[in-house]
Amino acid sequence: MVALHEAGVELVLVSSGAVAAGMSRLGWSKRPSAMNELQAAASIGQMGLVQAWESSFAEHGRHTAQILLTHDDLSDRKRYLNARSTLRTLVELGVVPVINENDTVVTDEIRFGDNDTLAALVANLVEADLLVILTDRDGMFDADPRNNPEAQLIYEARADDPALDAVAGGTGGALGRGGMQTKL
């Protein structure tokens, strides 16, 4: 990412990992289901997540900025324009915004759902030319490779192919929420 930034590519990063980092710091092995515990883990983990990104970019002389968004920030016109203005200013300053959902204050009713959805909304917000979604999977498979060792990687497909929905079903891993479906 630093090489892209040095080449003049304007980057905005949407990062997952706050809940997982908080769970690690708390010594929890299982993702909690209670909202208050999830929010506590997210608030603890957000500190480590931001520190990790800041340290990584600082090694290359780059600065980052933390942006925590909620659904209201992108659905209310005034807040939307304010968020866009802030992001544009940061990018103009050569800073890499690191965005995450503000998991500490959101409730299930107003969640984006996952960071893939948030990334798509942020890409629209900043009028991005390209959205790249990184994952811990090698790509899209014709079956879930966690459950089926015979699963085959799909090398190419049309975005409007309804068969993709069938193979992309299900949720993310033990720590995630979105899964492959939200990447489509």
Secondary structure, DSSP 4 states (H G I P E B T S, - for coil): -HHHHHTT----EE---HHHHHHHHHT--S---SHHHHHHHHHHHHHHHHHHHHHHHHTTT--EEEEEE-HHHHHSHHHHHHHHHHHHHHHHTT-EEEEEE-TTT--GGG--SSHHHHHHHHHHHTT-S------SSSS-BSS-TTT-TT--B-----TT-THHHHHT-S---SS-S-TTGGG-
